Each structure stands twice: as C-alpha cells, then as structure tokens.
Amino acid sequence: MNINYTASIFSLALIAVISGCATAPEKPAEPAPFVSDYPTRDRVEYVLNCVAQHGGLSYITQYACGCKIDKIAEKLAFAEYEAAKTFTYLSKGQTGDAGSAMRDPMQSKDLRKRLKEAEEYAEKNCFVK
C-alpha cells in the first residue's frame, strides 16, 4: 500500500509539473528588440557618401559613418528618412515658386527638421567630425 501511495503522489506531482501548475509565475513580456527597416543598399550608400565627406576610407570613418546611419535609423523609420532626404534634395535644387512645392508644405518642414535632429543626434553619439 505504501508503494501505491508513493506512486500516486509521484503521478500527481508529475501531472502538476506537466500542466504548469507548479511553474514559477510568468515574467512580464520584454519589449521587442529594435529592428531596422533600412535596406542594406541604402545603408551602404549612406556610409560610402559619409566616408567620402569625412576624408576617405579608414577604420575610423567607416565605423563612425556606420554608427551614424544606425543612430538615424533609431530616430526615423526608413519611409520618413527617404521622404526627408527627397524633400531636402528637391528643395535645394529649385528657387522661387518651383521649389516651394517641396520646401513649403508642413510635412516637408517637419520631416526635414526631424532628419536634421536625427543627424545631430547621430553626430553627437558617433563622434563624427
């Protein structure tokens, strides 16, 4: 009888463990890690342009420019970055009424301002000079 009692207790304990009754309380869910939506081609293009603007290819410029695009990606989604770069490029090329379509809309001003802030943040954190 003692063996049946021990087997019954063991069986109940095993069932409790399998069913989750004896598990520790669940931890709160951790936030999902940051995943960048920037295509590799665009990242490489940015780094190459940045390296060219900062004196050519060296370990320091390559690292700093790679860091810079990563920091910009933390602040702006790729669609926002792409639109801001487009507004910036097109607003500089045209003067007067022709450029006003890219320069004057509130969306253009907001995105260009956010891009400038993201670039300043990146330069501060990546030691780009």
CORZI-V491206 format. One record per pair of residues at least 24 apart in sequence whose C-alpha atoms are under 10 Angstrom apart, sorted by the first residue. I is the first residue (numbers start at 0). J is the second residue. Records with the same first field share a line. If there is no record, write none. Layout:
I = J ; J
This chain:
33 = 72 ; 73
34 = 72 ; 73
35 = 69 ; 72 ; 73 ; 75 ; 76 ; 77
36 = 72 ; 75 ; 76 ; 77 ; 78
37 = 68 ; 69 ; 72 ; 75 ; 76 ; 77 ; 78 ; 80 ; 81
38 = 77
41 = 68 ; 77 ; 81
42 = 67 ; 68 ; 69 ; 72
43 = 68
49 = 127
53 = 127 ; 128
59 = 126 ; 127
60 = 126 ; 127 ; 128
62 = 125 ; 126 ; 127
63 = 121 ; 122 ; 124 ; 125 ; 126 ; 127 ; 128
64 = 121 ; 122 ; 125 ; 126 ; 127
65 = 125
66 = 121 ; 122 ; 124 ; 125 ; 126 ; 127
67 = 117 ; 118 ; 119 ; 120 ; 121 ; 122 ; 123 ; 124 ; 125 ; 126 ; 127
68 = 117 ; 118 ; 121 ; 122 ; 125
69 = 121 ; 125
70 = 117 ; 118 ; 119 ; 120 ; 121 ; 122 ; 123 ; 124 ; 125
71 = 113 ; 114 ; 115 ; 116 ; 117 ; 118 ; 119 ; 120 ; 121 ; 122
72 = 117 ; 118 ; 121
73 = 117 ; 121
74 = 113 ; 114 ; 116 ; 117 ; 118 ; 120 ; 121
75 = 110 ; 113 ; 114 ; 117
79 = 110 ; 111 ; 113 ; 114
80 = 110 ; 111 ; 113 ; 114 ; 117
81 = 110 ; 114
82 = 106 ; 107 ; 110 ; 111 ; 114
83 = 107 ; 108 ; 109 ; 110 ; 111 ; 112 ; 113 ; 114 ; 115
84 = 110 ; 111 ; 114
85 = 110 ; 111
86 = 110 ; 111
87 = 111 ; 112 ; 114
